[in-house]
Amino acid sequence: MSQAFAVWLTGLPASGKTSIAGELSARLAEAGAMVEVLESDALRRVLTPTATYSSEERDLFYRALAFYGSRLVAHGVPVIFDATANRRRYRDFARELIPNFLEVAVVCPLEICQQRDQKGTYRKGRDGRTSTVPGLQEPYEEPRTPEIVVNTMTVQPAAAATTIIQSLQTHGYLRDRANSSDT
């Protein structure tokens, strides 16, 4: 590995971020890059165990997430953020803190995300049990200039991981040997 980096996978809930993060993490590990995946649901259980998803709580949560990721990168640990981060300012803050940063827009139509929704997030929103679902009741601000756009209607997680690895190499964040396991 050349230097530590951060990849932020952003998109609507159930758009495919976690599948891509898992594939990317595994591929990078095979190449000798031991990354830390910062998955928002897992961290939320620690940082905000009784999450309300209010604007104030989201602001605090995403600032903490970006700061935590920046500290890992500063200490040589590559990071994959698996987090919706529905406001651009959350991702922009991470970009400010982390010099070697790639934003990946994971694109999928809302209707398909709702069909894929294994956690029941959208169902809770439609049933009135929550009023804070990005894309449903809360806005989701798509990245203006992501380094990579992945449409999960047409691109499988393995192909998305290959594209991200190639971009990491192009930016000089990763040596070419990371791509040696491509099929």
C-alpha positions as CSV (number, residue, x, y, z in Angstrom):
1,M,0.0,0.0,0.0
2,S,1.3,3.5,-0.8
3,Q,-0.5,5.6,1.8
4,A,-3.6,5.5,3.9
5,F,-6.9,6.7,2.4
6,A,-10.6,6.9,2.9
7,V,-13.4,5.8,0.6
8,W,-16.9,7.1,1.5
9,L,-19.7,5.0,0.0
10,T,-22.8,7.2,0.0
11,G,-26.2,6.5,-1.3
12,L,-29.8,5.9,-0.2
13,P,-30.4,3.2,2.5
14,A,-30.4,-0.2,0.8
15,S,-28.7,1.1,-2.3
16,G,-25.9,-1.5,-2.1
17,K,-23.2,0.3,0.0
18,T,-22.7,-2.5,2.5
19,S,-22.3,-5.1,-0.3
20,I,-19.7,-3.0,-2.0
21,A,-17.9,-2.2,1.3
22,G,-17.7,-6.0,2.0
23,E,-16.3,-6.8,-1.5
24,L,-13.9,-3.9,-1.4
25,S,-12.7,-4.7,2.1
26,A,-12.1,-8.3,1.2
27,R,-10.2,-7.5,-2.0
28,L,-8.0,-4.9,-0.3
29,A,-7.3,-7.5,2.5
30,E,-6.2,-10.0,-0.1
31,A,-3.8,-7.4,-1.5
32,G,-2.4,-6.8,2.0
33,A,-4.2,-3.6,2.8
34,M,-5.9,-4.0,6.1
35,V,-8.7,-1.6,6.1
36,E,-11.2,-0.5,8.7
37,V,-14.8,-0.4,7.6
38,L,-16.8,2.2,9.5
39,E,-20.3,1.1,9.1
40,S,-22.8,3.7,10.3
41,D,-25.3,1.3,11.9
42,A,-22.6,-0.4,14.0
43,L,-21.1,2.9,15.1
44,R,-24.5,4.3,15.9
45,R,-25.1,1.6,18.4
46,V,-22.1,2.9,20.3
47,L,-22.3,6.6,19.7
48,T,-26.1,7.1,19.8
49,P,-27.5,3.8,21.2
50,T,-31.1,5.3,21.4
51,A,-30.8,7.1,18.0
52,T,-33.5,9.6,17.1
53,Y,-32.0,10.6,13.8
54,S,-32.7,14.2,14.5
55,S,-30.8,16.8,12.5
56,E,-28.7,17.7,15.6
57,E,-28.0,14.1,16.3
58,R,-27.0,13.4,12.7
59,D,-24.7,16.4,12.7
60,L,-23.0,15.2,15.8
61,F,-22.8,11.6,14.6
62,Y,-21.3,12.3,11.2
63,R,-18.8,14.8,12.6
64,A,-17.7,12.1,15.1
65,L,-17.6,9.5,12.3
66,A,-15.5,11.7,10.0
67,F,-13.2,12.6,12.9
68,Y,-12.7,9.0,13.9
69,G,-12.0,8.0,10.3
70,S,-9.5,10.9,9.9
71,R,-7.6,9.7,13.0
72,L,-7.4,6.2,11.6
73,V,-6.1,7.5,8.3
74,A,-3.6,9.8,10.1
75,H,-2.2,6.7,11.8
76,G,-1.9,4.7,8.5
77,V,-5.1,2.7,8.6
78,P,-7.2,2.9,5.4
79,V,-10.9,3.5,6.0
80,I,-14.1,2.6,4.1
81,F,-17.1,4.6,5.3
82,D,-20.3,2.7,4.8
83,A,-22.7,5.4,5.6
84,T,-25.6,7.2,3.9
85,A,-24.5,10.7,5.2
86,N,-27.6,12.2,3.6
87,R,-26.2,15.8,3.7
88,R,-23.3,16.8,1.5
89,R,-21.8,18.8,4.4
90,Y,-21.2,15.5,6.3
91,R,-19.1,14.1,3.5
92,D,-17.5,17.4,2.7
93,F,-16.3,17.7,6.3
94,A,-14.6,14.2,6.0
95,R,-13.0,15.4,2.8
96,E,-11.6,18.4,4.6
97,L,-10.1,16.3,7.3
98,I,-8.8,13.5,5.1
99,P,-6.4,14.4,2.3
100,N,-6.5,11.0,0.5
101,F,-10.3,10.8,0.1
102,L,-12.6,9.3,-2.6
103,E,-16.3,9.8,-2.6
104,V,-18.3,7.0,-4.2
105,A,-21.9,7.8,-5.2
106,V,-23.9,4.5,-4.9
107,V,-26.9,5.1,-7.1
108,C,-30.1,3.2,-7.1
109,P,-33.7,4.3,-7.6
110,L,-35.7,4.8,-4.4
111,E,-38.3,2.2,-5.5
112,I,-35.6,-0.5,-5.8
113,C,-34.0,0.5,-2.5
114,Q,-37.4,0.0,-0.9
115,Q,-37.7,-3.5,-2.4
116,R,-34.2,-4.4,-1.2
117,D,-34.8,-3.0,2.3
118,Q,-33.9,-6.0,4.6
119,K,-33.7,-3.8,7.7
120,G,-37.3,-2.5,7.3
121,T,-36.2,1.2,7.3
122,Y,-38.5,2.3,4.5
123,R,-41.4,0.2,5.9
124,K,-41.0,2.0,9.3
125,G,-41.1,5.3,7.4
126,R,-44.2,4.4,5.4
127,D,-45.9,3.1,8.5
128,G,-45.2,6.4,10.4
129,R,-42.9,4.7,13.0
130,T,-40.2,7.1,11.9
131,S,-40.1,10.4,10.1
132,T,-36.4,10.6,9.3
133,V,-35.7,8.2,6.4
134,P,-33.3,9.7,3.8
135,G,-35.0,9.7,0.4
136,L,-38.4,9.2,1.9
137,Q,-39.0,12.0,4.5
138,E,-35.6,13.5,4.7
139,P,-33.7,14.8,1.7
140,Y,-30.7,12.9,0.4
141,E,-28.2,15.2,-1.2
142,E,-26.3,13.4,-4.0
143,P,-22.6,14.2,-4.3
144,R,-21.9,17.0,-6.8
145,T,-18.5,15.7,-7.9
146,P,-17.9,12.2,-6.7
147,E,-14.7,10.5,-7.8
148,I,-16.8,7.4,-8.7
149,V,-20.4,6.8,-9.5
150,V,-21.7,3.2,-9.2
151,N,-25.2,2.3,-10.4
152,T,-26.1,-0.8,-8.6
153,M,-28.9,-1.6,-11.1
154,T,-26.2,-2.4,-13.6
155,V,-22.9,-2.9,-11.6
156,Q,-22.3,-5.8,-9.3
157,P,-20.3,-5.3,-6.0
158,A,-17.2,-7.1,-7.4
159,A,-17.1,-4.8,-10.5
160,A,-17.6,-1.7,-8.2
161,A,-14.7,-2.9,-6.0
162,T,-12.5,-3.2,-9.1
163,T,-13.4,0.3,-10.2
164,I,-12.7,1.7,-6.8
165,I,-9.4,-0.1,-6.5
166,Q,-8.4,1.2,-10.0
167,S,-9.2,4.8,-8.8
168,L,-7.2,4.3,-5.6
169,Q,-4.3,3.3,-7.8
170,T,-4.8,6.2,-10.2
171,H,-4.7,8.6,-7.3
172,G,-1.5,7.0,-6.0
173,Y,-3.2,5.8,-2.8
174,L,-2.7,2.1,-3.6
175,R,0.1,0.2,-5.4
176,D,-0.9,-1.9,-8.4
177,R,-0.4,-5.2,-6.6
178,A,-3.8,-4.6,-5.0
179,N,-5.4,-5.3,-8.4
180,S,-3.6,-8.6,-8.9
181,S,-6.6,-10.6,-7.8
182,D,-8.9,-9.2,-10.4
183,T,-10.9,-11.7,-12.5
